[in-house]
C-alpha cells in the first residue's frame, strides 16, 4: 500500500504544480511501474495502453455521442426546451425555476455536459426569471443545480467512461440512470417548493399557458425528444449496440441541425473541431488513468483495502458512504472526468469484493460527482455561472444552491438505501 499512497501523493503534487492531469497520471504510472518492476515492463505497458485505447471498438461511442450532442446543441434547442417546460409549469409559484430544472434535464441528456448545460441555460433562463421578479439566489441556484443533470441522464459520456473502466454494460448503465435522474429532478423541484414556501416573493407565479400554447411549445421539441427516446429504446431493446446507437445519433443530430437551418459550413467545421478536441482530451486523460491503474494493480493497494475492511469489521455500507465523501472532497479540486478516471480503478475492485453491484455503484459515483459541481468552495457550475453572469456575486450563487445541495444529499441517501431504484430498469436490458 505504501507505494500506491506515495504515487497518489506525487500525482496530486504534480496536479497542484499545474501539470495537466493526464500527464500527471501517466508519468506517475510509468515511473512507478519502472521502479517497482523494470523499465522494459513500463515501456511495454505504455505502448499497450496507447494502442488498445486507440483501437478499442467500444471507445468509438465517445466521439460519436460527443458529436451528436454538439450537433443538437448547435441547433439551439435550449430555448425550445425551456419554453416547453415553461408552458407546463410557469403558472406555479417557483414554476420558472422548476421549468429551468426540467429543461436542464432535457438539454443535459442531449449534450452530456454539466458545465455546458449550466452555461447555456444561464443565457436562456436567467433573464426571464429576473424579468418576472425571481430572486437572484433562486434563479442562479436552479440553473447551477439543474446543470448537474447533464452527466446523469443518459446518454452520458461519464457513464460510458465508467463502463469502460469497470467492464460493465453501457446499455445497462444508461438504463440505470433513468430513474435516479427522475429522482434528481423531483428533489430539485421540492427544493424550489421549499424556497418559495419560505419566501413567496423569491419565485412569483407566472401566467398560465393555454392548451394551444402548450401544444405549440411541445411540438417544437418533439423531434429531439424522439431522437433520445429512439436511441435509448433501441439500446434497451437490443435493436442496436451502444456504438451503433452513437453512430445513428451522430447522423440524426447532423440531419436535425441541418433541417433547422443552423448548420453552415463554418459552424459544421466548428462542431467537428470541437468534438475532436473534446475526444482528444478524454482519450489523453483515459490513457493516463489506465497507466496509473496498471501500476496500482501491481501494488497491494486493492487487497490491502479489502483486508483493512475485514480487519476493522467495517460495515460495507459505511465503506460506500466513505467513498462518496471522498468523491465530494475531490470534486473541490478535480473536474469530473479526471476524478472518475483517477478513483474508479482504485475503488471498484473493493466494491466488487464487498458484493455490491457495479452498475449501482456507478450511479452513486455519477451522483456524487454531480454534487461536487455545486458544493462550496469550488463548485465548478457556480464559477461557470459567475463567468456567464458577471453581475451576480459568487456568495449569492452559493446561497442559491444550498437548498439544492440539501436535496442532493437526500437523493444520495435514497439511492444508497434503495438500490432497486438504480437496478430495476437494467434488469430488463439484454
C-alpha positions, 0 to 999 in steps of 0.5 A: 500500500505504501507505494500506491499512497506515495504515487497518489501523493506525487500525482496530486503534487504534480496536479497542484504544480499545474501539470495537466492531469493526464500527464500527471497520471501517466508519468506517475504510472510509468515511473512507478511501474519502472521502479517497482518492476523494470523499465522494459515492463513500463515501456511495454505497458505504455505502448499497450495502453496507447494502442488498445485505447486507440483501437478499442471498438467500444471507445468509438461511442465517445466521439460519436455521442460527443458529436451528436450532442454538439450537433443538437446543441448547435441547433439551439434547442435550449430555448425550445426546451425551456419554453416547453417546460415553461408552458407546463409549469410557469403558472406555479409559484417557483414554476420558472425555476422548476421549468429551468430544472426540467429543461436542464434535464432535457438539454443535459441528456442531449449534450452530456455536459454539466458545465455546458448545460449550466452555461447555456441555460444561464443565457436562456433562463436567467433573464426571464426569471429576473424579468418576472421578479425571481430572486437572484439566489433562486434563479442562479441556484436552479440553473447551477443545480439543474446543470448537474443533470447533464452527466446523469441522464443518459446518454452520458459520456461519464457513464460510458467512461465508467463502463469502460473502466469497470467492464460493465454494460453501457446499455445497462448503465444508461438504463440505470440512470433513468430513474435516479435522474427522475429522482434528481429532478423531483428533489430539485423541484421540492427544493424550489417548493421549499424556497418559495414556501419560505419566501413567496416573493423569491419565485412569483407565479407566472401566467398560465399557458393555454392548451394551444400554447402548450401544444405549440411549445411541445411540438417544437421539441418533439423531434429531439425528444424522439431522437433520445427516446429512439436511441435509448429504446433501441439500446434497451431493446437490443435493436442496436449496440451502444456504438451503433446507437452513437453512430445513428445519433451522430447522423440524426443530430447532423440531419436535425441541425441541418433541417433547422437551418443552423448548420453552415459550413463554418459552424459544421467545421466548428462542431467537428473541431470541437468534438475532436478536441473534446475526444482528444482530451478524454482519450489523453486523460483515459490513457493516463488513468489506465497507466496509473491503474496498471501500476496500482494493480501491481501494488497491494493497494486493492487487497490491502483495502479489502483486508483493512475492511475485514480487519476493522469489521467495517460495515460495507455500507459505511465503506460506500458512504466513505467513498462518496465523501471522498468523491465530494472532497475531490470534486473541490479540486478535480473536474469530473472526468479526471476524478472518475478516471483517477478513483474508479480503478482504485475503488471498484475492485473493493466494491466488487469484493464487498458484493455490491453491484457495479452498475449501482455503484456507478450511479452513486459515483455519477451522483456524487460527482454531480454534487461536487459541481455545486458544493462550496468552495469550488463548485465548478457550475457556480464559477461557470455561472459567475463567468456567464453572469458577471453581475451576480456575486459568487456568495449569492450563487452559493446561497442559491444552491444550498437548498439544492445541495440539501436535496442532493444529499437526500437523493444520495441517501435514497439511492444508497438505501434503495438500490432497486431504484438504480437496478430495476430498469437494467434488469430488463436490458439484454 
